[in-house]
Structure formats: C-alpha cells, structure tokens
C-alpha cells in the first residue's frame, strides 16, 4: 500500500497523551505518515492544563503552506483551534489546496465541562469549518453546543447528527461516551444511521480519546477506506487503546496508542514461546501429570481481548506413560477452557499470560506446597446454578473466585471436582517457559515419591 500522508492541525500536549502527540502516534500506528501544523503550545500533564501559548495565526499559515506545497496532504484533521483567526486561516488553506478528506474534531468542551473556546470562535467553527468537514466527530457536550439540543439518549444523538449534517458536515460521528451503559456511537452519512457498539471499559485513563479517534478516522480516509470502514477501524483502535490504557502520572492517564499494533506483532513470538515450552515437557517426560481428560497449555498475547488472542494446542496434549504428545502445533483460538482461565487472570494482572491444566491428586498438591508455590483452591459446590448452566463458565468463575480474595496471583489453583467434573490443578505463570518450569519440577518430584 502506498504510504498516505495525514496532516494534524492541532495543539501540542506536553504530557504526550493528547493533541498532536496523540495524533502522530495514531497515524503512525495505523500505517500513515503524520505531519503537523501547531496551533497552540500547552503546558499540561495528567492533572490538567497549566498554561496555553497560542501560535500566531500568520505562523499557522506558514506551517500549512510548507507542508502542503512540498509533501501534499491525503487527509487532514483539526483539533484544538483556540480562536477565530486561526480557524479562518485553517478554513482558507483547506479550500486553497484543497483538502477534500477533512476530519473536524470540534474541541470545545473540557472533560470537566468548561468551555475551551469563546462564543465568537464557536460561531466561526460552525460557519467556516463545519461546511468543509467530510467527517465531524463531536462528543455529546460538543454536539449539544453545536445544536443547542439536550442529549440524553441514543435517539437524541441521532437527532443531533441530523441537525449537524444539515449545518453542512457530510458525515457526522457522534460519540456516546458520556452516556451510561454500553459505549454506543452514531455515524450518520446524510441518509443512513450506523450504530457502533462496544463494551464500556472502566478506567480513568482516557486522556486524548477524542484526538485519537479523529486521527484514526483521518488515517483510514487517507488510505482510501470508505467512511464506515474508517470509523469502524477507529472504534476498534480506540477500544483497544482504552482497554490497555497507561497508568502514567497522578491524574487521568493516556490511552495506549501502540496496543493495537502490539496485538498483531506479538503473534509469532507467542506461538514460538509456547512451542518451546511444550517441547520442554516432552523432553522431560511429563506425561505423569496429564489427566484422563488430557491437558491444554495456553498463552495469551500481551494485549489479549478474547479467546482468539490466546494460543493453545489443537486436540489437546496427550500422554502414553511418561511420554507427552501433541497432534498439531499451537494455534490461536485452539483452547477454550484454559484460555478463559488465562483471560480471567489477566484482568487482575496483565503480566500473567500463561497456564496449563494438570491432573489432581493430594500428592501433587502436597508437592506444589513443598516446592514453595503459592497454592489456592475453589470449591465447585459453591458454584452458582446459572454458572453451571453456561458451557465453559465454571473455570472462569472458579479462577475469579480465587483471585477476588487474594492480593497476588498464585502459582497454582485447584479444585476437587464435583459430580461429573474431574478435579484439576492449574499451573499459572507470566510466560510459557515459567509454567513449563513449574510443571517439570512437579513431574520430577512426583516421579521420586
């Protein structure tokens, strides 16, 4: 794919979580080439903004000319445009070159509710920039400011999107993060509404989400995606960035702009590490710890979001005496039960990404304690009826039952089974190698009894 050039016209965030810093990270992560026109310098961190220095509008124009005349612009986005003069210059340049794929992030209202631009600048935004917008991306407070409407439901979001479209924006993407419940956004193209739904992730580290979404959409448009596909990818990108947001600073931390990339790039390494660990079990003859229902050994990507991000063994791991055998190499999505255990553990500590189930015996539990492993258990008799009725939910429930009452992740979690349920021991670790080392130690000690 040809490298596409994306221009961000926005303020600088010295804390690195929003503004052009967030935009350039996003553009790069999604495969574009990022360029910038700075409209303001801010002194800010995770606690707030300590100062703003506006760039003279003449220099804003000079920056734009420098980039457009030499490099060219496949798509652009606007962020913080703090006064009318800057907005007018930006609108003039968008028309002059011209830039057809413009994403307008109408930065007007701070997270705390304070207005970031004066009434005159709001009017200029509506009159000058909004009609040039190929896509506009207001959140709910911004959509309320643009339309004068109160928004408290998805239907209100639809009405606001129609009103903003009538004001000149070709595509309107109203972000519903300020409403309760699922994270529902509305895209309106002048004819059709598209509802985009994602789970709401509870975290206070969401600084820069608006900047990130608009930059992601602009990058998709530059890469010749249609609007819906560009918005869908942007939604996936920001959801991943929020899920793995960064605990940086004392206030509202930033999202993780590289999580989307790392999830993809880590797949080869994840499979390789798991194959090496399985080979170690074979070399040491650990068949004596494989249960009658066989074993699986799973390892998750650093940014796993579901079973499809967890590698396991197709057909499970079998044994003949002490010999261990697998029918095929590890694959993503090949494990279900053990994968769910790993994903549950990762909710408590993202560093613990691997687990294996081995057979239960009182001797094995004793060995685990003798080896100095942290051991915990849950009782299937305490399992709620609704969990028992859902296929594959028992182990997730049991793991959560243990971890919810601990401050640290144990090495071993076991249960003593129930009617029709074989007792099992689960070995947990940060990496497949760590899990394999624990399993080998248990197997060797068991052979010596």
C-alpha positions in Angstrom: 0.0 0.0 0.0 1.2 3.5 -0.9 2.3 5.5 2.1 -0.5 8.0 2.8 0.1 11.5 4.2 -2.1 12.7 7.1 -1.9 16.3 8.5 -2.9 17.1 12.0 -3.8 20.7 12.7 -3.9 20.9 16.5 -2.3 22.0 19.7 0.7 20.4 21.4 0.2 18.4 24.6 3.4 18.5 26.6 2.2 15.4 28.6 2.1 13.3 25.4 -1.4 11.9 25.8 -3.5 14.2 23.5 -3.1 16.8 20.8 -0.6 16.4 18.0 1.4 13.9 20.1 -1.6 11.5 20.3 -2.4 12.2 16.6 1.1 11.4 15.3 1.3 8.2 17.4 -2.1 7.1 16.0 -1.3 8.0 12.4 2.0 6.1 12.6 0.4 3.0 14.3 -2.2 2.7 11.6 0.4 2.9 8.8 0.2 6.6 7.7 2.8 9.3 7.5 2.0 12.0 10.0 2.6 15.8 9.6 1.6 18.7 11.8 0.6 22.3 12.0 0.8 23.5 15.5 -1.9 26.0 16.6 -1.0 26.2 20.3 1.5 25.0 22.9 0.2 23.8 26.1 1.8 23.1 29.4 -0.2 20.1 30.7 0.0 16.8 32.4 -2.4 14.1 33.7 -3.7 16.6 36.3 -4.7 19.4 33.9 -3.6 22.3 31.8 -1.2 24.7 33.5 -0.7 27.1 30.6 -1.5 27.8 26.9 0.6 29.7 24.4 -1.3 30.4 21.1 0.7 30.3 17.9 0.4 33.5 15.9 -2.1 32.8 13.0 0.5 34.0 10.4 2.8 31.2 11.5 0.0 28.7 11.4 -0.5 29.7 7.7 3.3 29.4 7.1 3.3 25.8 8.5 0.4 24.8 6.4 2.0 26.2 3.2 5.3 24.4 4.0 3.6 21.0 4.3 1.0 21.3 1.5 3.3 22.8 -1.1 6.0 20.2 -0.8 4.7 17.0 0.7 1.0 17.0 -0.1 -2.0 16.0 2.0 -4.1 12.9 1.5 -6.3 13.7 4.5 -6.3 16.1 7.4 -7.8 16.6 10.8 -8.3 19.5 13.1 -8.1 19.5 16.9 -7.6 22.5 19.2 -8.2 25.7 17.3 -8.4 28.2 20.1 -9.5 31.4 18.3 -11.4 32.7 15.3 -8.3 34.0 13.4 -6.7 30.5 13.4 -10.0 28.9 12.4 -10.4 31.3 9.5 -6.8 30.7 8.3 -7.2 26.9 8.5 -10.5 27.1 6.6 -8.8 29.3 3.9 -6.0 26.8 3.5 -8.3 23.8 3.3 -10.1 25.5 0.5 -6.9 26.7 -1.2 -5.1 23.4 -1.7 -7.8 21.8 -1.5 -8.2 19.1 1.2 -11.3 17.0 0.5 -10.9 14.5 3.3 -11.1 16.7 6.4 -12.0 15.4 9.8 -13.1 18.1 12.2 -12.7 17.3 15.9 -14.7 20.2 17.4 -12.6 20.6 20.5 -14.9 22.9 22.5 -15.6 21.5 26.0 -13.1 20.1 28.5 -13.7 16.8 30.3 -14.8 18.8 33.4 -17.4 20.7 31.4 -15.5 24.0 31.0 -15.7 25.8 27.6 -12.4 25.8 25.8 -13.3 28.4 23.1 -15.1 31.7 23.2 -18.5 32.2 21.7 -17.1 34.1 18.7 -14.8 31.1 17.9 -17.7 28.7 18.2 -19.6 30.7 15.6 -16.6 30.7 13.3 -16.2 26.9 13.7 -19.9 26.5 12.7 -19.7 29.0 9.8 -16.2 28.3 8.4 -15.0 24.8 9.3 -18.1 22.7 9.7 -19.2 23.0 6.0 -15.7 21.8 4.9 -15.9 18.7 7.1 -16.0 15.4 5.4 -16.4 13.9 8.9 -17.1 15.7 12.1 -16.6 13.9 15.5 -18.3 15.7 18.3 -18.8 14.1 21.7 -22.2 14.7 23.4 -21.3 18.0 25.1 -19.9 19.3 21.8 -22.9 18.1 19.9 -25.1 19.9 22.4 -23.0 23.1 21.9 -23.3 22.8 18.1 -27.0 22.2 18.0 -28.4 23.8 21.2 -30.1 20.4 21.9 -30.0 18.5 25.1 -28.8 14.9 24.5 -29.6 12.1 27.0 -30.3 9.1 24.8 -29.3 7.4 21.5 -32.4 8.9 19.8 -31.2 12.3 20.9 -27.8 11.5 19.4 -29.5 10.6 16.1 -31.4 13.9 16.1 -28.3 15.9 16.8 -26.4 14.1 14.0 -29.1 15.0 11.5 -29.0 18.6 12.7 -25.2 18.8 12.3 -25.5 17.3 8.8 -28.0 20.0 7.8 -25.4 22.5 9.0 -23.0 21.3 6.3 -20.9 18.4 7.6 -21.2 15.5 5.1 -20.7 12.7 7.7 -21.4 13.1 11.5 -19.9 10.8 14.1 -21.5 11.5 17.5 -19.6 9.7 20.3 -21.7 8.5 23.1 -19.1 8.0 25.8 -20.8 10.5 28.1 -24.0 8.3 28.3 -24.2 5.3 30.7 -24.3 1.7 29.6 -22.5 0.3 26.6 -20.3 2.7 24.6 -22.7 3.5 21.7 -21.6 5.9 18.9 -23.7 7.0 15.9 -22.5 7.6 12.4 -24.8 9.5 10.0 -24.0 9.9 6.3 -26.9 12.1 5.4 -29.1 9.1 4.5 -28.3 6.2 6.8 -27.6 5.8 10.5 -25.0 3.3 11.7 -24.8 2.3 15.3 -21.4 1.2 16.6 -21.4 -0.6 19.9 -18.5 -1.6 22.2 -18.3 -2.6 25.8 -17.6 0.2 28.3 -14.2 -0.2 29.9 -14.0 1.1 33.4 -10.8 3.2 33.6 -9.9 6.8 34.4 -7.0 6.7 31.9 -8.8 8.1 28.9 -6.9 11.3 28.2 -6.7 12.0 24.5 -9.5 9.7 23.2 -11.1 12.4 21.0 -7.9 13.3 19.4 -7.0 9.7 18.8 -10.4 8.7 17.2 -10.3 11.7 14.8 -6.7 11.0 13.8 -7.6 7.3 13.3 -10.5 8.2 11.0 -8.4 10.6 9.0 -5.8 7.9 8.5 -8.4 5.5 7.2 -9.8 8.0 4.8 -6.2 8.8 3.6 -5.8 5.1 2.9 -9.0 5.2 0.8 -11.3 3.4 3.2 -14.9 4.4 3.0 -16.3 6.4 5.9 -17.9 3.4 7.7 -14.9 1.2 7.5 -12.6 4.1 8.6 -14.9 4.7 11.6 -15.1 1.0 12.5 -11.4 0.6 12.5 -11.0 3.8 14.6 -13.5 2.4 17.0 -11.6 -0.9 17.3 -8.3 1.1 17.7 -9.6 3.4 20.5 -11.3 0.5 22.3 -8.0 -1.4 22.4 -6.1 1.7 23.4 -8.5 2.3 26.3 -8.6 -1.3 27.4 -4.8 -1.3 27.7 -4.5 2.4 28.8 -1.4 3.5 30.6 -1.2 4.2 34.4 1.0 7.2 34.0 1.0 10.3 36.2 -1.2 11.1 39.2 -4.4 12.1 37.3 -6.1 10.9 34.1 -3.5 8.8 32.2 -3.3 8.4 28.5 -4.6 5.6 26.3 -2.1 3.1 24.9 -1.6 4.1 21.2 0.6 1.1 20.5 -1.6 -1.6 21.9 -3.4 -2.1 18.6 0.0 -2.7 16.9 1.5 -4.9 19.6 -1.5 -7.2 19.5 -0.7 -8.0 15.9 3.1 -8.1 16.0 3.2 -10.4 19.1 1.5 -13.4 17.5 4.6 -15.0 16.1 6.5 -14.7 19.4 3.6 -16.0 21.4 3.4 -19.2 19.3 7.2 -19.7 19.4 7.4 -19.4 23.2 4.5 -21.9 23.6 6.1 -24.4 21.2 9.4 -24.2 23.1 7.6 -24.8 26.4 5.7 -27.8 25.1 9.0 -29.2 23.7 10.5 -29.0 27.2 7.6 -31.0 28.7 8.2 -33.7 26.0 11.9 -33.8 26.7 11.4 -34.2 30.4 8.7 -36.9 30.1 5.9 -35.0 32.0 3.2 -37.4 30.9 2.7 -38.4 34.6 0.9 -35.2 35.3 -1.5 -35.2 32.4 -5.1 -36.0 33.5 -7.6 -38.5 31.9 -9.3 -35.6 30.2 -5.9 -34.6 28.7 -4.2 -31.2 29.1 -4.1 -27.9 27.4 -1.3 -25.3 27.6 -2.3 -21.8 26.7 -0.5 -18.5 26.3 -2.1 -15.1 25.5 -0.9 -12.1 23.5 0.2 -9.2 25.7 -3.0 -7.3 24.7 -5.4 -10.2 24.5 -9.1 -9.3 24.3 -10.7 -12.7 23.8 -10.2 -16.5 23.2 -9.0 -15.7 19.7 -6.0 -13.9 21.2 -4.9 -16.9 23.2 -2.8 -19.7 21.6 -3.4 -23.3 22.6 -3.0 -26.9 21.4 -5.5 -28.2 18.9 -6.7 -31.6 20.1 -5.0 -31.0 23.5 -1.9 -32.6 24.9 -2.0 -36.4 25.4 0.4 -38.9 27.0 1.5 -42.6 26.8 3.1 -43.4 30.1 5.5 -40.5 30.7 5.7 -39.6 27.1 3.9 -36.4 26.0 2.5 -35.9 22.5 0.6 -33.3 20.6 -1.1 -33.8 17.2 -0.5 -30.3 15.9 1.4 -27.1 16.6 -0.2 -24.4 18.8 -2.8 -22.1 17.2 -4.7 -19.1 18.3 -8.3 -19.9 19.4 -7.5 -23.6 19.8 -8.1 -23.5 23.6 -11.3 -22.6 25.3 -11.3 -23.6 29.0 -7.6 -22.8 29.7 -7.8 -19.7 27.6 -10.6 -18.4 29.7 -8.6 -19.0 32.8 -5.7 -17.0 31.3 -8.0 -14.1 30.3 -9.5 -14.1 33.8 -6.1 -13.9 35.4 -5.1 -11.1 33.1 -7.9 -9.0 34.4 -6.1 -9.0 37.7 -2.5 -8.8 36.4 -1.8 -8.3 32.7 1.7 -9.9 33.1 0.3 -13.3 33.9 -0.4 -14.7 30.4 0.0 -18.4 30.5 -1.5 -21.5 32.2 -1.7 -25.3 31.9 -4.0 -27.8 33.5 -2.6 -30.9 35.1 -4.1 -33.8 36.9 -5.2 -33.6 40.5 -4.0 -35.7 43.4 -3.3 -34.9 47.1 0.3 -35.8 46.3 0.5 -33.2 43.6 -1.0 -30.5 45.9 1.5 -31.5 48.6 4.4 -31.3 46.1 3.3 -27.8 45.0 3.4 -26.7 48.6 6.8 -28.4 49.1 8.2 -26.5 46.1 7.2 -23.3 47.7 4.5 -22.4 45.2 1.6 -20.2 46.2 -1.4 -22.6 46.2 -5.1 -21.8 46.4 -8.4 -23.6 45.6 -12.1 -23.1 44.9 -15.0 -25.5 45.5 -17.3 -26.4 42.7 -20.0 -26.9 45.2 -20.1 -23.1 45.7 -20.6 -22.5 42.0 -23.9 -20.7 41.3 -26.5 -22.5 39.3 -26.5 -20.0 36.4 -22.8 -20.5 36.0 -23.2 -24.3 36.0 -25.7 -24.0 33.2 -23.4 -21.9 30.9 -20.9 -24.1 29.0 -17.3 -23.2 29.7 -18.1 -20.7 32.6 -17.1 -22.9 35.5 -13.3 -22.5 35.3 -13.6 -18.7 34.7 -15.9 -18.5 37.7 -13.5 -20.6 39.9 -10.5 -18.6 38.9 -12.2 -15.3 39.6 -13.4 -16.7 43.0 -9.8 -17.3 44.0 -8.3 -14.1 42.6 -11.0 -11.8 44.0 -10.0 -12.7 47.6 -6.2 -12.5 47.0 -3.7 -9.6 46.7 -1.3 -11.6 44.5 -1.6 -14.2 41.7 -1.0 -17.8 42.9 1.2 -20.3 41.1 -1.4 -23.0 41.5 -5.2 -23.0 41.6 -7.0 -26.4 42.0 -10.4 -27.8 42.7 -11.5 -31.2 44.0 -14.2 -31.7 41.3 -17.9 -32.5 41.6 -20.5 -34.8 40.2 -19.4 -35.4 36.6 -16.5 -33.0 37.0 -12.9 -34.2 37.2 -10.7 -32.4 39.8 -8.0 -30.4 38.1 -4.8 -28.4 39.0 -4.0 -25.3 37.0 -0.4 -24.0 36.9 -0.2 -20.3 36.2 2.8 -18.1 35.1 3.8 -15.0 33.3 5.3 -16.9 30.3 5.0 -20.4 28.9 8.6 -21.0 30.0 7.7 -20.2 33.6 4.7 -22.5 33.5 6.8 -25.3 31.9 9.5 -25.0 34.6 6.9 -25.4 37.3 5.3 -28.4 35.6 8.6 -30.1 35.1 9.5 -29.6 38.7 6.2 -31.1 39.8 6.6 -34.0 37.4 10.1 -34.8 38.5 9.3 -34.7 42.2 6.2 -36.9 41.7 8.5 -39.5 40.0 10.7 -39.5 43.1 7.9 -40.4 45.5 
